[in-house]
Amino acid sequence: MNNDQIRTKLQTMLTELQNRRDRVARHTRHRDEPLPSDFAEQAVELENGETLVALDREMSEEIKQIEQALRRLDAGTYDECASCGEPIGEERLKALPYASQCIDCAG
């Protein structure tokens, strides 16, 4: 893939994640409403809230990694391992376009 294709793929991933995180945030805001009076319903509501918070945290981390990959692309270091400086590997970057380490350093 060339840099334009990589950038397009990363930008698409970033936009999709940001949209998904916005949807999760809208659902999370409902937590300010009073809990149902039924204990079982309260437990489900609290568990759902915890799941949404965990999803938001994971998406925020993935967004950060994609933004870092875009900066590496701009700097010309996109395919260099951040740990050892060796090439990350085309197959790894195809599978995980925002990978910052080669398979040996990531393992």
Sine and cosine of phi, psi and omega as CSV:
sin_phi,cos_phi,sin_psi,cos_psi,sin_omega,cos_omega
0.00,0.00,0.57,-0.82,0.07,-1.00
-1.00,-0.01,0.14,-0.99,-0.08,-1.00
-0.87,0.49,-0.59,0.81,0.02,-1.00
-0.91,0.42,-0.65,0.76,0.03,-1.00
-0.92,0.40,-0.66,0.75,0.03,-1.00
-0.89,0.46,-0.73,0.68,0.00,-1.00
-0.86,0.50,-0.70,0.71,0.01,-1.00
-0.87,0.49,-0.70,0.72,0.01,-1.00
-0.89,0.46,-0.72,0.70,0.00,-1.00
-0.91,0.42,-0.66,0.75,0.01,-1.00
-0.90,0.44,-0.64,0.77,0.03,-1.00
-0.89,0.45,-0.72,0.70,0.04,-1.00
-0.86,0.51,-0.69,0.73,-0.02,-1.00
-0.89,0.47,-0.73,0.68,0.00,-1.00
-0.88,0.47,-0.70,0.72,0.01,-1.00
-0.88,0.47,-0.69,0.72,0.01,-1.00
-0.91,0.41,-0.67,0.75,0.02,-1.00
-0.89,0.45,-0.65,0.76,0.05,-1.00
-0.90,0.43,-0.68,0.73,0.03,-1.00
-0.89,0.45,-0.67,0.74,0.01,-1.00
-0.90,0.43,-0.60,0.80,0.06,-1.00
-0.89,0.46,-0.65,0.76,0.03,-1.00
-0.90,0.43,-0.67,0.75,0.03,-1.00
-0.89,0.45,-0.65,0.76,0.00,-1.00
-0.89,0.46,-0.63,0.78,0.04,-1.00
-0.89,0.46,-0.65,0.76,0.02,-1.00
-0.94,0.35,-0.57,0.82,-0.02,-1.00
-0.92,0.39,-0.55,0.83,0.00,-1.00
-0.88,0.48,-0.41,0.91,0.01,-1.00
-0.92,0.38,-0.18,0.98,0.01,-1.00
-0.91,0.40,-0.31,0.95,0.01,-1.00
-0.96,0.28,-0.27,0.96,0.03,-1.00
-0.96,0.28,0.46,-0.89,0.01,-1.00
-0.88,0.48,0.55,-0.84,0.04,-1.00
-0.95,0.33,0.48,-0.88,0.07,-1.00
-0.88,0.48,0.41,-0.91,-0.03,-1.00
-0.96,0.26,-0.43,0.90,0.01,-1.00
-0.96,0.27,0.77,-0.63,-0.06,-1.00
-0.87,0.50,-0.69,0.73,-0.02,-1.00
-0.89,0.46,-0.65,0.76,0.03,-1.00
-0.92,0.40,-0.59,0.80,0.05,-1.00
-0.88,0.47,-0.70,0.72,-0.02,-1.00
-0.88,0.48,-0.69,0.72,0.01,-1.00
-0.90,0.43,-0.69,0.72,0.00,-1.00
-0.88,0.48,-0.69,0.72,0.02,-1.00
-0.92,0.39,-0.64,0.77,0.03,-1.00
-0.90,0.43,-0.67,0.74,0.04,-1.00
-0.88,0.48,-0.65,0.76,0.02,-1.00
-0.89,0.46,-0.68,0.73,0.02,-1.00
-0.89,0.45,-0.64,0.77,0.02,-1.00
-0.90,0.43,-0.68,0.73,0.01,-1.00
-0.90,0.44,-0.64,0.77,0.04,-1.00
-0.90,0.44,-0.67,0.74,0.02,-1.00
-0.90,0.43,-0.66,0.75,0.04,-1.00
-0.88,0.47,-0.68,0.73,0.02,-1.00
-0.88,0.48,-0.68,0.73,0.01,-1.00
-0.88,0.47,-0.71,0.70,0.00,-1.00
-0.90,0.44,-0.69,0.73,0.00,-1.00
-0.91,0.41,-0.62,0.79,0.03,-1.00
-0.89,0.46,-0.64,0.77,0.03,-1.00
-0.92,0.40,-0.67,0.74,0.01,-1.00
-0.91,0.41,-0.63,0.78,0.07,-1.00
-0.87,0.50,-0.70,0.72,0.02,-1.00
-0.87,0.50,-0.68,0.74,-0.01,-1.00
-0.91,0.41,-0.63,0.78,0.03,-1.00
-0.92,0.39,-0.68,0.73,0.03,-1.00
-0.88,0.47,-0.62,0.79,0.05,-1.00
-0.91,0.40,-0.63,0.78,0.03,-1.00
-0.90,0.45,-0.63,0.77,0.05,-1.00
-0.90,0.43,-0.62,0.78,0.05,-1.00
-0.92,0.40,-0.64,0.77,0.05,-1.00
-0.90,0.43,-0.60,0.80,0.04,-1.00
-0.88,0.47,-0.70,0.71,0.04,-1.00
-0.89,0.47,-0.59,0.80,-0.05,-1.00
-0.99,0.13,-0.16,0.99,-0.01,-1.00
0.99,0.13,0.27,0.96,-0.02,-1.00
-0.89,-0.45,0.32,0.95,-0.11,-0.99
-0.81,0.59,-0.69,0.72,-0.11,-0.99
-0.99,-0.12,0.25,0.97,0.03,-1.00
-0.98,-0.17,0.71,-0.71,0.03,-1.00
-0.91,0.42,0.76,-0.65,0.00,-1.00
-0.94,0.35,-0.33,0.94,-0.04,-1.00
-1.00,-0.04,-0.75,0.66,-0.11,-0.99
-0.93,-0.38,-0.21,0.98,0.01,-1.00
0.99,0.11,-0.10,0.99,0.03,-1.00
-0.97,0.23,0.29,-0.96,0.05,-1.00
-0.87,0.49,0.64,-0.76,0.03,-1.00
-0.94,0.35,-0.63,0.78,0.00,-1.00
0.94,-0.35,0.76,-0.65,-0.07,-1.00
-0.87,0.49,-0.68,0.73,-0.02,-1.00
-0.89,0.45,-0.65,0.76,0.03,-1.00
-0.90,0.43,-0.68,0.73,-0.01,-1.00
-0.94,0.35,-0.48,0.88,0.10,-0.99
-0.92,0.39,-0.66,0.75,-0.02,-1.00
-0.97,0.26,-0.61,0.79,-0.05,-1.00
-0.67,-0.74,0.99,0.12,-0.15,-0.99
-0.86,0.52,-0.29,0.96,0.00,-1.00
-0.96,-0.28,0.26,0.96,0.04,-1.00
-0.86,0.51,0.69,-0.73,0.00,-1.00
-0.93,-0.36,-0.06,1.00,-0.01,-1.00
-0.74,-0.67,0.50,-0.87,0.10,-0.99
-0.93,0.37,0.20,-0.98,-0.05,-1.00
-0.89,0.46,-0.59,0.81,-0.02,-1.00
-0.92,0.40,-0.69,0.73,-0.03,-1.00
-0.97,0.25,-0.51,0.86,-0.02,-1.00
-0.96,0.27,-0.44,0.90,-0.10,-1.00
-0.97,0.26,0.00,0.00,0.00,0.00
